[in-house]
């Protein structure tokens, strides 16, 4: 018996827009750095689920609504 697991991380854009209004000079590519960091953080549990339980885990990271 096999299983698949999908790990999702979705971040709202509204927080970034508010941050830009409140803090001048926020780098334009900050969201990309956050997405990369989230991917790295999901890679750990995804690898552990495969190594420890044989469950393949896909990872998905994006800005916006997770259920759109």
Order of alpha helices (4+ residues) and beta strands (2+ residues): beta-alpha-alpha-beta
